[in-house]
Amino acid sequence: MSGTTTGPAAEQAAPDAPVSGASARSGGFLVRAAGGAAGLTVVAALLGLVRDQAVARLFGASHASDAFLIAWTVPEMAATLLIEDGMALLLVPAFSLALTRRAAGGHTPDPVRALVADTLPRLFATLACAGGLLVWGAPWAVGLLAPGLDDPRLAVDCTRLTAVTVLTFGVTGYFSAALRAHGRFLAPAGVYIAYNIGIIATTLALHSLWGVRAAAAGVALGSLLMILTLLPTFLRLMPPKGAGRTVKEHGPALLGATVLAPVVLFVVSRQAQVLVERILASSLPDGAISHLNYAQKVAQLPMVLSMMICTVTFPVVARAMASGDAEGARRRVERDLALAGTVVLLGTAAVLGCAEQIVEVLFQRGAFDAADTAATAAVMRVYALGLLGHTLVGALCRPYFSAGRPTWYPLCSMAAGLLVTALAGLFLAGPFGVEGIAAANALGISAAALLMLLGLGARVVAVRAGAVALSLARPAAAAAVAATAGRLAADLAPGPVTGLAAGCALVPAAFLLTALALRAPEALHLMALIRQRFPHGR
């Protein structure tokens, strides 16, 4: 991202003060925090593409790449549950409350240190046992994930190597939640840079000796680097030791079983979308799982960037709800949904318009041939239709869990969406192959998003579902126009690189002009935020 630094200067550019009082509500704070974190997220995403390119170049879409991607299900699930949604939804409100009590004074020992002392050791022990069980039960895990796989031995070996992420991602997620609650967003955004560097380096260095197992070993190494990235900042945030060890009102009240269960089960059901895909694709010809994976990774890049808005504002929503500011929480949630939806719809238009060129430029080399490009691009276009649903689910789950009290409605909504995915996948996988599986994913996640939006106002925050839908309708129309223009430009240009450049230049221009013609306030708001982030065109 232009004008965003990623070294020590970035730590100064993004605010490091705790998210409290006026600073938490400051638009400048949120824009700078989102801009700095988004810059590192872009770097991490680019490294993620290099990682996927390395796997595609060395192993193509084959039995070996499918085996690695089956094992990749473990870190995928662990990342969602332990780094992003699950751990953040539980611990950001917990640390926010501890910080509020620290600011109020009169607590001994320090509430933040008490929370850490009461929760981190137990979390570490639990996750270490879970990782050990996964290593032991890897053959059964692979049998559940890919029952149609002819020879599971390679997938079992890779799964045992990636099982370490159950522990390392848990520690990473704990540190990330603590830092975000304190207003530190850069270090958590940078963990995936370290992670991808570890995977890339190990894969390139050891693939000739270990084959695709080198990539699985890289996952283990990269996950350790994630912890080392966060550890210094986390230790600096911990106050000096005080008297006593724990304050029971902090940890168990916010992290008890009644709160844990709906959050954990929601995150698992959300990630189960991928499990359903892999189960259905395992009975298709070799390479089907790989085509789904490559398409999904690229298609979801716009969603990752759009979710930075909600990641940065999540502590603000949590504190507004904790203080009883229902109107402030409603305005914040509605604005987040509109902005995140606008950003992801712009990205959706780029994916729909330039799918073939994106895949050819990124992956078509070595063992990844033109047939793989065509199959992956077709799947990616179908996946893109569900990006708005994925973004809305990610944004909507935050206010549901912000108050730290148990709510089962998100889980019920996600379970209904998962049922739609499974039934549609069974019906569509036969006649349409991997494209049918991708369509089932889009249908299921969109159904879950609709249910969560309709239920939010009556249960947590009084958002106006009709107003949110209207705020997204105009950017959606702009995305349709921009996708059509981008595809025409990309197809007419000579060569994939030129076509990609032409499409990527025309899509945002067409999107913005159409949105302005339709008088979409979200586009104007997005432009204002960009000007605020880069006030002199920097």
C-alpha positions as CSV (number, residue, x, y, z in Angstrom):
1,M,0.0,0.0,0.0
2,S,1.4,3.4,-1.0
3,G,2.6,5.5,1.8
4,T,2.7,2.7,4.4
5,T,5.9,1.7,6.0
6,T,6.7,-1.7,7.5
7,G,9.7,-1.0,9.6
8,P,10.2,0.9,12.9
9,A,8.6,3.9,11.3
10,A,5.4,2.0,11.0
11,E,5.3,1.6,14.7
12,Q,5.3,5.3,15.0
13,A,2.8,5.8,12.2
14,A,0.2,3.5,13.7
15,P,-1.0,4.5,17.2
16,D,0.5,2.5,20.1
17,A,-1.6,4.0,22.8
18,P,-4.3,1.9,24.4
19,V,-7.7,2.1,22.7
20,S,-9.5,4.1,25.3
21,G,-11.5,7.3,25.7
22,A,-11.4,9.8,22.9
23,S,-8.6,8.1,21.1
24,A,-10.6,4.9,20.7
25,R,-13.4,6.9,19.0
26,S,-11.1,9.0,16.9
27,G,-11.5,8.4,13.2
28,G,-7.9,9.3,12.8
29,F,-6.9,6.5,15.1
30,L,-9.0,3.9,13.3
31,V,-7.8,5.0,9.9
32,R,-4.1,5.0,10.9
33,A,-4.4,1.7,12.7
34,A,-6.3,0.1,9.8
35,G,-3.9,1.6,7.3
36,G,-0.8,0.3,9.1
37,A,-2.2,-3.1,9.7
38,A,-3.5,-3.4,6.1
39,G,-0.1,-2.5,4.8
40,L,1.4,-5.5,6.6
41,T,-1.5,-7.6,5.6
42,V,-0.8,-6.9,2.0
43,V,2.8,-7.9,2.4
44,A,1.8,-11.1,4.2
45,A,-0.8,-11.8,1.4
46,L,1.9,-11.3,-1.3
47,L,4.2,-13.7,0.6
48,G,1.2,-16.1,0.8
49,L,1.0,-16.0,-3.0
50,V,4.7,-16.7,-3.2
51,R,4.2,-19.7,-0.9
52,D,1.3,-21.0,-3.0
53,Q,3.4,-20.4,-6.2
54,A,6.2,-22.4,-4.8
55,V,4.0,-25.4,-4.0
56,A,2.3,-25.1,-7.4
57,R,5.6,-24.9,-9.2
58,L,7.1,-27.8,-7.4
59,F,4.1,-30.1,-7.1
60,G,1.5,-28.8,-9.5
61,A,-2.1,-30.1,-8.9
62,S,-1.2,-33.7,-8.0
63,H,-1.5,-36.4,-5.3
64,A,1.4,-34.7,-3.5
65,S,-0.2,-31.3,-3.4
66,D,-3.5,-32.8,-2.4
67,A,-1.8,-34.6,0.5
68,F,-0.2,-31.4,1.7
69,L,-3.5,-29.5,1.4
70,I,-5.3,-32.2,3.4
71,A,-2.7,-31.6,6.1
72,W,-3.1,-27.9,5.6
73,T,-6.6,-28.2,6.9
74,V,-5.1,-28.4,10.4
75,P,-3.4,-24.9,10.4
76,E,-6.4,-23.5,8.5
77,M,-8.8,-24.6,11.2
78,A,-6.3,-23.6,13.9
79,A,-5.8,-20.1,12.4
80,T,-9.5,-19.4,12.4
81,L,-10.2,-20.8,15.8
82,L,-7.0,-19.8,17.6
83,I,-5.6,-16.6,15.9
84,E,-8.5,-14.8,14.3
85,D,-12.1,-15.3,15.1
86,G,-12.2,-17.7,18.1
87,M,-9.4,-16.4,20.3
88,A,-10.1,-12.7,19.4
89,L,-13.8,-13.0,20.0
90,L,-13.1,-14.4,23.5
91,L,-10.0,-12.5,24.6
92,V,-10.4,-9.0,23.2
93,P,-13.4,-8.3,25.4
94,A,-11.7,-10.0,28.3
95,F,-8.5,-7.9,28.0
96,S,-10.6,-4.8,27.3
97,L,-12.5,-5.3,30.6
98,A,-9.2,-5.9,32.4
99,L,-7.8,-2.6,31.0
100,T,-10.9,-0.7,32.0
101,R,-10.5,-2.1,35.6
102,R,-6.8,-1.2,35.6
103,A,-7.7,2.4,34.5
104,A,-10.2,2.6,37.3
105,G,-7.6,1.7,39.9
106,G,-7.9,-0.1,43.2
107,H,-7.2,-3.6,42.0
108,T,-4.5,-5.8,43.4
109,P,-2.9,-7.6,41.6
110,D,-3.0,-5.8,38.3
111,P,-6.1,-7.0,36.4
112,V,-4.2,-7.6,33.1
113,R,-1.4,-9.7,34.8
114,A,-4.1,-11.5,36.8
115,L,-6.0,-12.4,33.6
116,V,-2.8,-13.7,31.9
117,A,-1.8,-15.7,35.0
118,D,-5.2,-17.3,35.2
119,T,-5.7,-18.2,31.5
120,L,-2.4,-18.6,29.6
121,P,-0.9,-21.6,31.5
122,R,-4.1,-23.6,31.2
123,L,-4.5,-22.7,27.6
124,F,-0.9,-23.8,26.9
125,A,-1.4,-27.2,28.6
126,T,-4.7,-27.9,26.9
127,L,-3.4,-27.1,23.4
128,A,-0.2,-29.1,24.0
129,C,-2.3,-32.2,24.8
130,A,-4.6,-31.5,21.8
131,G,-1.6,-31.3,19.5
132,G,-0.2,-34.5,20.8
133,L,-3.5,-36.3,20.3
134,L,-3.6,-35.1,16.7
135,V,-0.1,-36.5,16.1
136,W,-1.1,-39.8,17.4
137,G,-4.5,-39.9,15.6
138,A,-3.3,-38.5,12.3
139,P,-4.4,-41.6,10.3
140,W,-8.0,-41.3,11.6
141,A,-8.0,-37.5,11.0
142,V,-6.9,-38.0,7.4
143,G,-9.6,-40.7,7.0
144,L,-12.2,-38.2,8.2
145,L,-10.9,-35.3,6.1
146,A,-10.4,-37.2,2.8
147,P,-12.3,-40.5,2.9
148,G,-11.9,-41.0,-0.8
149,L,-8.1,-40.7,-0.9
150,D,-6.5,-43.8,-2.4
151,D,-3.2,-43.7,-0.5
152,P,-3.3,-41.6,2.7
153,R,0.3,-42.2,3.9
154,L,1.7,-39.0,2.6
155,A,-1.2,-37.0,4.0
156,V,-0.7,-38.6,7.4
157,D,3.0,-37.7,7.5
158,C,2.2,-34.1,6.5
159,T,-0.6,-33.9,9.1
160,R,1.7,-35.0,11.9
161,L,4.1,-32.2,11.0
162,T,1.4,-29.5,10.9
163,A,-0.1,-30.7,14.2
164,V,2.3,-28.4,16.1
165,T,0.2,-25.4,15.0
166,V,-2.5,-26.4,17.4
167,L,-0.2,-25.2,20.2
168,T,1.8,-22.5,18.4
169,F,-1.3,-20.8,16.8
170,G,-3.0,-20.9,20.2
171,V,-0.1,-18.9,21.8
172,T,0.0,-16.6,18.8
173,G,-3.7,-15.9,19.0
174,Y,-3.5,-15.2,22.8
175,F,-0.7,-12.7,22.3
176,S,-2.5,-11.1,19.3
177,A,-5.7,-10.6,21.3
178,A,-3.8,-9.0,24.1
179,L,-2.0,-6.7,21.8
180,R,-5.1,-5.6,19.9
181,A,-6.9,-4.8,23.1
182,H,-4.0,-2.6,24.0
183,G,-4.2,-0.8,20.7
184,R,-1.2,-2.6,19.1
185,F,-2.2,-3.7,15.6
186,L,1.0,-3.8,13.7
187,A,2.7,-6.8,15.3
188,P,-0.4,-9.1,15.1
189,A,-0.8,-8.1,11.4
190,G,2.9,-9.0,10.8
191,V,2.8,-12.6,12.2
192,Y,1.8,-14.0,8.8
193,I,4.8,-12.5,7.2
194,A,7.0,-14.5,9.5
195,Y,4.8,-17.6,9.0
196,N,5.0,-17.5,5.2
197,I,8.7,-16.8,5.2
198,G,9.2,-20.0,7.3
199,I,7.1,-22.0,4.9
200,I,8.8,-20.7,1.7
201,A,12.3,-21.1,3.0
202,T,11.8,-24.6,4.2
203,T,10.0,-25.7,1.1
204,L,12.6,-24.4,-1.3
205,A,15.5,-25.7,0.9
206,L,14.3,-29.2,1.6
207,H,11.9,-30.2,-1.2
208,S,14.5,-32.2,-3.1
209,L,15.0,-34.3,0.1
210,W,11.6,-34.5,1.7
211,G,9.2,-33.8,-1.2
212,V,6.0,-32.1,-0.1
213,R,6.8,-33.0,3.5
214,A,9.2,-30.0,3.4
215,A,6.2,-27.7,3.0
216,A,4.5,-29.3,6.0
217,A,7.7,-28.8,8.0
218,G,7.8,-25.2,6.9
219,V,4.3,-24.8,8.4
220,A,5.7,-25.9,11.8
221,L,8.7,-23.7,11.6
222,G,6.7,-20.7,10.4
223,S,4.3,-21.0,13.3
224,L,7.2,-20.8,15.8
225,L,8.4,-17.7,14.1
226,M,4.9,-16.2,14.6
227,I,5.3,-16.5,18.4
228,L,8.8,-14.9,18.3
229,T,7.3,-12.0,16.4
230,L,4.9,-11.1,19.1
231,L,6.7,-12.2,22.3
232,P,8.8,-9.0,22.8
233,T,5.8,-6.6,22.5
234,F,3.7,-8.9,24.7
235,L,6.3,-9.0,27.5
236,R,6.6,-5.2,27.4
237,L,2.9,-4.8,27.9
238,M,2.9,-6.9,31.1
239,P,3.2,-4.8,34.2
240,P,5.6,-5.6,37.1
241,K,4.5,-8.5,39.3
242,G,2.2,-7.5,42.1
243,A,1.0,-9.3,45.1
244,G,-1.2,-12.4,44.6
245,R,-1.7,-14.5,41.5
246,T,-5.2,-14.3,40.1
247,V,-8.4,-12.4,40.4
248,K,-11.1,-14.9,39.6
249,E,-13.6,-12.4,38.5
250,H,-11.6,-11.6,35.4
251,G,-10.8,-14.9,33.8
252,P,-13.6,-17.3,34.4
253,A,-16.4,-14.7,34.1
254,L,-15.4,-14.0,30.5
255,L,-13.8,-17.2,29.6
256,G,-16.0,-19.8,31.3
257,A,-17.6,-22.8,29.5
258,T,-20.9,-21.0,28.9
259,V,-19.1,-18.3,26.9
260,L,-16.5,-20.6,25.3
261,A,-18.9,-23.1,23.9
262,P,-20.9,-20.9,21.5
263,V,-17.8,-19.1,20.3
264,V,-15.7,-22.3,19.7
265,L,-18.6,-24.2,18.1
266,F,-19.4,-21.2,15.8
267,V,-15.8,-20.9,14.6
268,V,-15.6,-24.7,14.0
269,S,-18.8,-24.7,12.1
270,R,-17.6,-21.8,10.0
271,Q,-14.4,-23.5,9.2
272,A,-16.3,-26.7,8.5
273,Q,-17.2,-25.2,5.1
274,V,-13.7,-26.1,4.0
275,L,-14.0,-29.6,5.5
276,V,-17.2,-30.2,3.5
277,E,-15.4,-29.1,0.3
278,R,-12.4,-31.4,0.9
279,I,-14.6,-34.4,1.7
280,L,-16.6,-33.9,-1.5
281,A,-13.5,-33.2,-3.6
282,S,-11.6,-36.2,-2.3
283,S,-13.7,-38.5,-4.5
284,L,-13.0,-36.4,-7.6
285,P,-9.9,-36.9,-9.8
286,D,-6.4,-35.9,-8.5
287,G,-5.9,-32.2,-8.4
288,A,-9.5,-31.3,-7.5
289,I,-8.6,-30.3,-3.9
290,S,-5.6,-28.3,-5.2
291,H,-7.8,-26.4,-7.7
292,L,-10.2,-25.5,-4.9
293,N,-7.4,-24.4,-2.7
294,Y,-5.6,-22.2,-5.2
295,A,-8.9,-20.5,-6.2
296,Q,-10.0,-19.9,-2.7
297,K,-6.7,-18.5,-1.5
298,V,-6.6,-15.8,-4.3
299,A,-10.4,-15.1,-4.2
300,Q,-10.3,-14.4,-0.5
301,L,-7.6,-11.8,-0.6
302,P,-10.2,-8.9,-0.9
303,M,-12.0,-10.4,2.1
304,V,-8.8,-10.4,4.2
305,L,-8.2,-6.7,3.4
306,S,-11.9,-5.7,4.1
307,M,-11.9,-7.5,7.4
308,M,-9.0,-5.2,8.7
309,I,-11.7,-2.6,9.2
310,C,-13.6,-4.8,11.6
311,T,-10.5,-6.1,13.3
312,V,-9.4,-2.6,14.2
313,T,-12.8,-1.4,15.3
314,F,-13.7,-4.6,17.3
315,P,-12.2,-3.2,20.6
316,V,-14.2,0.0,20.1
317,V,-17.4,-2.0,19.7
318,A,-16.6,-4.2,22.7
319,R,-16.0,-1.1,25.0
320,A,-19.1,0.7,23.7
321,M,-21.2,-2.3,24.6
322,A,-19.5,-2.8,27.9
323,S,-20.2,0.9,28.8
324,G,-23.8,0.7,27.7
325,D,-23.4,2.9,24.6
326,A,-25.9,1.0,22.5
327,E,-26.3,3.8,20.0
328,G,-22.6,4.2,19.5
329,A,-22.2,0.5,19.0
330,R,-25.0,0.5,16.4
331,R,-23.5,3.3,14.4
332,R,-20.1,1.7,14.5
333,V,-21.4,-1.7,13.4
334,E,-23.5,-0.3,10.5
335,R,-20.6,1.7,9.3
336,D,-18.3,-1.3,9.5
337,L,-20.7,-3.5,7.5
338,A,-21.1,-0.9,4.8
339,L,-17.4,-0.1,4.5
340,A,-16.2,-3.8,4.7
341,G,-18.9,-4.8,2.1
342,T,-17.8,-2.0,-0.3
343,V,-14.2,-3.0,-0.1
344,V,-14.9,-6.7,-0.7
345,L,-17.3,-5.9,-3.6
346,L,-14.5,-4.0,-5.3
347,G,-12.2,-6.9,-4.9
348,T,-15.0,-9.3,-6.1
349,A,-15.2,-7.3,-9.3
350,A,-11.5,-7.6,-9.9
351,V,-11.6,-11.4,-9.3
352,L,-14.6,-11.8,-11.6
353,G,-13.1,-9.6,-14.3
354,C,-9.5,-11.0,-14.3
355,A,-9.6,-14.5,-13.0
356,E,-7.8,-16.3,-15.9
357,Q,-5.1,-13.6,-16.0
358,I,-4.6,-13.7,-12.2
359,V,-4.1,-17.4,-12.1
360,E,-1.9,-17.5,-15.2
361,V,0.4,-14.8,-13.9
362,L,0.6,-16.2,-10.4
363,F,0.7,-19.9,-10.9
364,Q,1.2,-21.2,-14.5
365,R,4.7,-22.4,-14.4
366,G,6.5,-25.7,-13.7
367,A,4.1,-28.5,-12.9
368,F,1.1,-26.1,-13.0
369,D,-0.1,-26.1,-16.7
370,A,-2.7,-24.3,-18.8
371,A,-5.4,-26.9,-17.9
372,D,-4.9,-26.2,-14.2
373,T,-5.1,-22.4,-14.9
374,A,-8.5,-22.8,-16.7
375,A,-9.9,-25.1,-14.0
376,T,-8.7,-22.8,-11.1
377,A,-10.0,-19.6,-12.8
378,A,-13.4,-21.1,-13.3
379,V,-13.6,-22.1,-9.6
380,M,-12.3,-18.8,-8.5
381,R,-15.1,-16.9,-10.3
382,V,-17.7,-19.0,-8.5
383,Y,-16.0,-18.6,-5.2
384,A,-16.1,-14.8,-5.7
385,L,-19.9,-14.8,-5.6
386,G,-19.7,-15.8,-1.9
387,L,-17.1,-13.2,-0.8
388,L,-19.7,-10.7,0.5
389,G,-21.3,-13.4,2.5
390,H,-17.9,-14.4,4.0
391,T,-17.1,-10.8,4.9
392,L,-20.5,-10.2,6.5
393,V,-20.3,-13.3,8.6
394,G,-16.8,-12.2,9.8
395,A,-18.0,-8.7,10.6
396,L,-21.3,-9.7,12.2
397,C,-19.9,-12.3,14.6
398,R,-18.0,-9.6,16.4
399,P,-20.9,-7.6,17.9
400,Y,-22.6,-10.9,18.7
401,F,-19.7,-11.9,21.0
402,S,-18.6,-8.4,22.1
403,A,-20.6,-8.3,25.3
404,G,-18.9,-11.5,26.7
405,R,-22.2,-13.2,27.4
406,P,-23.3,-16.5,25.8
407,T,-25.3,-16.3,22.6
408,W,-26.1,-19.4,20.4
409,Y,-27.7,-17.6,17.5
410,P,-24.5,-17.2,15.4
411,L,-23.9,-20.9,15.8
412,C,-27.4,-21.8,14.7
413,S,-27.1,-19.5,11.7
414,M,-23.8,-21.0,10.7
415,A,-25.1,-24.5,11.2
416,A,-28.0,-23.7,8.8
417,G,-25.5,-22.3,6.3
418,L,-23.3,-25.4,6.6
419,L,-26.3,-27.6,6.0
420,V,-27.0,-25.6,2.8
421,T,-23.4,-26.1,1.8
422,A,-23.4,-29.8,2.4
423,L,-26.7,-30.5,0.6
424,A,-25.9,-28.2,-2.3
425,G,-22.5,-29.8,-2.6
426,L,-23.9,-33.3,-2.8
427,F,-26.3,-32.2,-5.5
428,L,-23.9,-30.1,-7.5
429,A,-20.6,-31.9,-7.2
430,G,-21.6,-34.7,-9.6
431,P,-22.7,-32.7,-12.6
432,F,-20.4,-29.6,-12.1
433,G,-17.4,-31.0,-10.3
434,V,-15.3,-28.5,-8.3
435,E,-17.3,-25.6,-9.6
436,G,-20.4,-27.1,-8.1
437,I,-18.6,-27.4,-4.7
438,A,-17.5,-23.8,-4.9
439,A,-21.1,-22.8,-5.7
440,A,-22.3,-24.7,-2.7
441,N,-19.8,-22.8,-0.5
442,A,-21.2,-19.4,-1.8
443,L,-24.8,-20.4,-1.2
444,G,-24.1,-21.7,2.3
445,I,-22.1,-18.7,3.6
446,S,-24.6,-16.3,2.0
447,A,-27.5,-18.0,3.8
448,A,-25.6,-17.8,7.1
449,A,-24.8,-14.1,6.6
450,L,-28.4,-13.3,5.9
451,L,-29.6,-15.1,9.0
452,M,-27.0,-13.4,11.2
453,L,-27.9,-9.9,9.8
454,L,-31.6,-10.4,10.4
455,G,-31.1,-11.7,14.0
456,L,-28.6,-9.1,15.2
457,G,-31.0,-6.2,15.8
458,A,-33.3,-8.2,18.1
459,R,-30.5,-9.8,20.1
460,V,-27.4,-7.6,20.5
461,V,-27.1,-4.3,18.6
462,A,-30.2,-2.6,17.1
463,V,-28.8,-2.5,13.6
464,R,-31.2,-1.7,10.8
465,A,-31.0,-4.7,8.4
466,G,-32.9,-2.8,5.7
467,A,-30.5,0.1,5.9
468,V,-27.5,-2.2,5.7
469,A,-28.9,-4.1,2.7
470,L,-29.6,-0.8,1.0
471,S,-26.0,0.5,1.7
472,L,-24.7,-2.7,0.0
473,A,-27.0,-2.8,-3.0
474,R,-25.4,0.2,-4.7
475,P,-21.8,-1.0,-4.4
476,A,-23.0,-4.4,-5.6
477,A,-24.4,-2.9,-8.7
478,A,-21.2,-1.0,-9.2
479,A,-19.2,-4.2,-8.8
480,A,-21.3,-5.9,-11.5
481,V,-20.5,-3.1,-14.0
482,A,-16.8,-3.0,-13.0
483,A,-16.5,-6.8,-13.4
484,T,-17.9,-6.7,-16.9
485,A,-15.7,-3.8,-17.9
486,G,-12.6,-5.5,-16.4
487,R,-13.3,-8.8,-18.2
488,L,-13.6,-7.1,-21.5
489,A,-10.4,-5.1,-21.0
490,A,-8.5,-8.2,-19.8
491,D,-9.7,-10.4,-22.6
492,L,-8.9,-7.9,-25.3
493,A,-5.4,-7.0,-24.1
494,P,-2.5,-9.1,-25.6
495,G,-0.9,-11.5,-23.1
496,P,-1.8,-12.3,-19.5
497,V,0.3,-9.6,-17.8
498,T,-1.0,-6.8,-20.0
499,G,-4.5,-8.1,-19.6
500,L,-4.2,-8.2,-15.8
501,A,-2.8,-4.7,-15.8
502,A,-5.6,-3.4,-18.0
503,G,-8.3,-5.1,-16.0
504,C,-7.0,-4.0,-12.6
505,A,-6.7,-0.4,-13.9
506,L,-10.3,-0.4,-15.3
507,V,-12.1,-2.2,-12.5
508,P,-11.6,0.4,-9.7
509,A,-12.2,3.3,-12.1
510,A,-15.5,1.7,-13.3
511,F,-16.5,0.8,-9.8
512,L,-15.9,4.3,-8.4
513,L,-17.6,6.1,-11.3
514,T,-20.6,3.8,-11.1
515,A,-20.9,4.1,-7.3
516,L,-20.7,7.9,-7.6
517,A,-23.4,7.8,-10.3
518,L,-25.6,5.7,-8.1
519,R,-24.9,8.2,-5.2
520,A,-23.4,5.4,-3.0
521,P,-22.3,7.2,0.3
522,E,-20.0,4.3,1.1
523,A,-17.8,5.1,-1.9
524,L,-17.6,8.7,-0.8
525,H,-16.8,7.6,2.8
526,L,-14.1,5.3,1.5
527,M,-12.5,8.1,-0.5
528,A,-12.6,10.3,2.5
529,L,-10.8,7.7,4.6
530,I,-8.1,7.3,2.0
531,R,-7.6,11.1,1.9
532,Q,-7.4,11.1,5.7
533,R,-4.8,8.3,5.6
534,F,-2.8,10.0,2.9
535,P,-3.5,13.7,3.4
536,H,-1.0,15.0,0.8
537,G,-1.2,12.3,-1.8
538,R,1.6,10.3,-0.1
